């Protein structure tokens, strides 16, 4: 393969990108783009690097350094931010000979539960990495603005390519009210504990939490204890990760998607729900508002509440449960919004446009 302007783009990915037992939005984005970019006109060479990113051990660091060293001058490289943002010292020797781009799914310091000192260190490492990159790809307009602000980046270097969404049949739902769905790894950032607390204040609603129970096992255990403590064993299910037909089946029975996260750069599950005509209740963080969007008629297909506010979340659930007119309006808006969502081929075409401009630009480092 040739590695100058018309050669392949090298995509550097986490080693677990294909692990369906631990699905994540970032891995889904990476995998779907790898599959769709060739059809959009961008040849790709995948380099998956195993490691405990963003804090790799010596073996993972050596693998990444060796992979970059083997690439010829002027190769165009797009690194997943989980791999790149914590190790600027590995990227620095190659910043003036390779075209380095970084795809940021979530700023490292935004992971909930980090020690403040560790969060500050990760923030600094990410800033150094992104200033080495000639291109930064963000997954929502809000995420792009945040990266420019927090790292004082040149706005022209930050480009937005939101995820695509698969077409899907409209969800059957249950009774139109009572079945809530939360699709997210069970971690402090996704804040399922707030959903459980809010449900304890609202009668007749049930929730199924679909997502990994092993990424933060202590938090998952605490969540199970909270469900028992509040007497919600019959109303809250923690069912672990689902994918493919099993995930489609879960969506099909849902009346409302709930995403109570403390931080999100986009929220792919929001558009996955909307594609099925399912309204959304989410916290107003990061790019969630971008994902939610509006229907062609100008109606927001969901409700937004402040992050970390159990009372606001419970109040929104009460409104959903008590107001049939609101439910009808949100459901109609979600169905309309489904028709406006871009698929993965369209997202790949936009990323191809970004990468094409990048590979013909001079190599610059901030």
C-alpha positions in Angstrom: 0.0 0.0 0.0 1.1 3.6 -0.7 1.1 6.0 2.3 1.3 9.4 0.6 -1.7 11.6 -0.2 -3.8 9.0 -2.0 -2.8 6.0 0.2 -4.8 4.5 3.1 -5.7 6.2 6.3 -4.2 4.3 9.2 -6.8 3.9 12.0 -5.2 3.2 15.4 -7.8 1.6 17.6 -8.1 0.1 21.1 -7.4 -3.6 21.2 -10.9 -4.4 22.4 -12.7 -2.6 19.6 -14.4 -5.9 18.5 -15.3 -7.1 22.0 -19.0 -7.5 21.9 -19.1 -8.5 25.6 -18.1 -5.0 26.5 -19.7 -2.8 23.9 -19.2 1.0 24.0 -20.2 3.9 21.9 -16.6 4.7 21.0 -15.9 1.1 19.9 -19.1 1.1 17.9 -18.2 4.4 16.2 -14.7 3.0 15.3 -16.0 -0.3 14.0 -18.8 1.2 11.9 -16.5 3.8 10.4 -13.9 1.2 9.5 -16.7 -0.7 7.7 -18.1 2.3 5.9 -15.1 4.4 5.0 -14.0 2.3 2.0 -17.4 2.6 0.4 -17.1 6.4 0.9 -13.8 6.4 -0.9 -11.3 6.2 1.9 -9.0 3.1 2.0 -8.1 2.2 5.6 -5.5 0.2 7.4 -6.5 -0.8 10.9 -4.0 -1.1 13.7 -5.6 -2.4 16.9 -3.3 -1.9 19.9 -4.2 -4.0 23.1 -3.7 -2.2 26.4 -5.3 -0.7 29.4 -5.9 2.7 27.7 -5.7 5.5 28.6 -3.2 4.2 31.2 -1.2 1.6 29.3 1.5 -0.6 30.7 5.0 -0.9 29.2 4.0 -3.6 26.7 1.1 -1.5 25.3 3.3 1.6 25.2 6.0 -0.3 23.3 3.4 -1.7 20.8 2.1 1.8 20.0 5.5 3.3 19.7 6.6 0.5 17.4 3.5 0.7 15.2 4.0 4.5 14.7 7.7 4.1 14.0 7.0 1.6 11.2 4.8 4.0 9.3 6.5 5.9 6.5 6.7 9.7 6.5 3.6 11.6 5.6 1.2 8.7 6.4 -2.2 9.9 7.5 -3.0 8.5 10.9 -6.2 8.9 12.9 -5.9 7.6 16.5 -8.7 6.9 18.8 -8.5 9.4 21.7 -8.6 6.6 24.3 -5.3 5.3 22.9 -3.7 8.7 22.1 -4.7 11.2 24.6 -2.9 9.8 27.6 0.5 9.3 25.9 1.7 12.5 24.2 5.3 11.5 24.7 4.8 8.6 22.3 3.2 10.7 19.6 5.6 13.7 19.9 8.5 12.1 17.9 6.2 11.5 15.0 4.3 14.8 15.0 6.3 16.5 12.3 6.7 13.5 9.9 3.2 11.9 10.1 -0.2 13.5 9.6 -1.6 12.8 13.1 -5.3 13.2 13.8 -7.1 12.3 17.0 -10.7 11.1 17.3 -12.0 12.2 20.7 -15.0 10.2 22.0 -14.8 11.5 25.6 -12.3 13.9 27.2 -10.3 11.8 29.6 -10.9 14.0 32.6 -14.7 13.7 32.1 -14.8 10.1 33.4 -16.7 10.2 36.7 -15.0 9.3 39.9 -11.5 10.3 39.0 -9.3 11.7 41.8 -9.0 15.5 41.1 -5.2 15.3 40.8 -5.4 12.4 38.4 -8.1 14.2 36.4 -5.9 17.3 36.1 -3.0 15.1 35.0 -5.1 13.5 32.3 -6.4 16.8 31.2 -2.8 18.1 30.7 -1.8 15.0 28.8 -4.8 15.3 26.5 -4.1 18.9 25.9 -0.5 18.1 24.9 -1.7 15.3 22.6 -4.3 17.4 20.9 -1.8 20.3 20.3 0.5 17.8 18.6 -2.4 16.7 16.2 -3.1 18.5 13.0 -6.7 17.3 13.1 -9.1 16.7 16.0 -12.4 14.9 15.3 -15.2 15.5 17.7 -18.5 13.6 17.7 -20.9 16.5 18.2 -20.9 20.3 17.8 -21.0 20.7 21.6 -18.0 18.4 22.1 -16.1 20.3 19.4 -16.7 23.6 21.1 -15.7 22.1 24.5 -12.4 20.8 23.1 -11.6 24.2 21.6 -12.3 25.9 24.9 -10.7 23.6 27.4 -7.5 23.0 25.4 -7.3 26.4 23.6 -7.2 24.7 20.2 -7.3 26.5 16.9 -11.0 26.0 15.9 -10.1 25.2 12.3 -8.3 22.1 13.5 -11.4 20.7 15.2 -13.9 19.0 12.9 -17.3 17.5 13.9 -18.4 14.1 12.5 -21.4 12.8 14.5 -22.1 9.1 14.5 -24.5 7.5 12.1 -27.7 5.7 13.0 -29.1 2.4 11.6 -32.6 2.5 10.3 -35.0 0.4 12.4 -38.7 -0.5 12.6 -40.8 1.6 15.0 -40.8 0.1 18.5 -44.0 -1.7 19.6 -43.6 -0.5 23.2 -45.6 -1.9 26.1 -48.6 0.1 27.3 -47.1 3.3 25.9 -46.1 4.5 29.4 -44.5 2.2 31.9 -41.5 0.5 30.4 -38.3 2.6 30.6 -35.0 1.5 29.1 -31.5 2.7 29.9 -28.8 1.4 27.5 -25.3 2.2 29.0 -22.5 0.5 30.7 -23.2 0.4 34.5 -20.6 3.0 35.6 -20.7 6.1 37.8 -20.6 8.4 34.7 -23.8 6.8 33.3 -25.5 7.4 36.7 -28.0 4.6 36.8 -28.1 5.2 40.6 -29.9 8.4 40.0 -32.5 6.7 37.8 -33.1 4.1 40.6 -33.5 6.8 43.2 -35.9 8.7 40.9 -38.0 5.6 40.3 -38.4 5.2 44.0 -40.4 8.5 43.9 -42.6 7.5 41.0 -45.1 4.7 41.0 -46.0 2.2 38.2 -42.8 2.6 36.0 -40.3 -0.1 35.4 -36.8 0.2 34.1 -34.4 -2.2 32.3 -30.7 -1.2 32.5 -28.9 -2.8 29.6 -25.1 -2.6 29.7 -21.9 -4.0 31.1 -21.9 -5.0 34.7 -18.2 -5.7 34.9 -16.5 -2.4 33.8 -17.1 -0.9 37.3 -18.0 -4.0 39.4 -18.1 -2.1 42.8 -20.5 0.4 41.4 -22.7 -2.4 39.9 -22.7 -4.1 43.3 -23.7 -0.8 45.0 -26.5 -0.3 42.4 -27.9 -3.8 43.1 -27.8 -3.0 46.8 -29.7 0.3 46.2 -32.4 -1.5 44.2 -32.9 -4.0 47.1 -32.8 -1.2 49.7 -35.5 0.8 47.9 -37.7 -2.3 47.4 -37.4 -2.1 43.6 -36.5 -5.6 42.8 -39.7 -6.1 40.8 -39.3 -2.8 38.9 -35.6 -2.6 38.0 -33.7 -5.1 35.9 -29.9 -5.1 35.4 -29.6 -7.4 32.4 -26.0 -6.9 31.3 -24.8 -6.1 27.8 -26.9 -6.8 24.7 -26.1 -6.5 21.0 -27.6 -7.4 17.6 -31.1 -9.0 17.7 -31.1 -9.2 21.5 -30.6 -5.4 21.8 -33.2 -4.8 19.0 -35.7 -6.9 21.0 -35.1 -4.8 24.2 -35.6 -1.5 22.2 -38.8 -2.9 20.7 -40.5 -3.2 24.2 -39.5 0.3 25.4 -41.8 3.3 25.8 -39.1 5.8 26.9 -35.3 5.8 26.8 -33.7 7.3 29.9 -30.0 8.4 29.9 -29.1 10.1 33.3 -25.4 10.5 32.5 -23.1 13.0 34.2 -21.2 13.5 30.9 -21.7 12.6 27.3 -20.1 13.8 24.1 -23.1 12.7 22.0 -25.1 9.8 23.2 -25.5 7.3 20.4 -28.3 5.5 22.3 -30.4 8.6 22.0 -30.4 8.4 18.2 -30.8 4.6 18.4 -34.0 5.2 20.4 -35.2 7.9 18.1 -34.7 5.8 15.0 -37.3 3.5 16.6 -39.7 6.3 17.4 -38.9 6.1 21.2 -38.9 9.4 23.0 -36.0 10.3 25.3 -35.5 11.6 28.8 -31.8 12.6 29.3 -29.6 14.9 31.2 -28.6 18.1 29.4 -24.9 17.4 29.1 -22.3 17.6 26.3 -23.8 16.7 22.9 -27.0 15.0 24.1 -29.0 18.1 22.9 -27.3 17.7 19.5 -28.2 14.0 19.3 -31.8 14.7 20.4 -32.3 17.4 17.8 -35.8 18.5 16.8 -38.4 17.1 14.6 -39.1 18.7 11.2 -42.0 20.5 12.9 -39.6 22.0 15.5 -40.6 19.8 18.5 -37.8 18.3 20.7 -38.5 14.6 20.9 -37.8 14.3 24.6 -37.2 15.9 27.9 -33.9 17.3 29.3 -33.1 17.7 33.0 -30.0 19.0 34.8 -27.3 16.3 35.5 -27.1 14.9 39.1 -30.6 16.2 40.0 -32.7 13.3 41.3 -35.6 15.6 42.0 -35.7 16.9 38.4 -35.4 13.4 37.0 -38.2 12.2 39.2 -40.3 15.2 38.2 -39.8 14.5 34.5 -40.8 10.9 35.0 -44.0 12.0 36.8 -44.8 14.3 33.9 -44.2 11.4 31.5 -46.4 9.1 33.5 -49.3 11.6 34.2 -49.6 13.5 30.9 -50.9 11.5 28.0 -50.9 14.5 25.7 -47.1 15.0 26.4 -46.4 11.4 25.6 -48.3 11.6 22.3 -46.5 14.8 21.4 -43.0 13.4 22.2 -43.7 10.1 20.4 -44.9 11.9 17.3 -41.8 14.1 17.4 -39.5 11.0 17.8 -41.1 9.3 14.8 -40.6 12.5 12.7 -37.0 12.8 13.9 -36.3 9.3 12.9 -36.7 10.2 9.3 -34.0 12.9 9.5 -31.2 10.8 11.1 -28.1 10.2 9.0 -27.0 6.7 8.4 -23.4 5.4 8.8 -22.6 5.7 5.1 -23.5 9.4 5.3 -21.3 9.8 8.4 -18.5 8.0 6.6 -18.8 10.4 3.7 -18.4 13.3 6.0 -15.4 11.8 7.7 -13.9 11.1 4.2 -14.3 14.8 3.4 -12.5 15.8 6.6 -9.7 13.3 6.0 -9.3 14.3 2.4 -8.7 17.9 3.3 -6.4 16.9 6.1 -4.2 14.6 4.0 -3.5 17.4 1.4 -2.8 20.1 4.0 0.7 20.9 5.3 1.9 19.1 8.4 1.6 21.6 11.3 2.1 21.3 15.0 0.7 23.9 17.5 
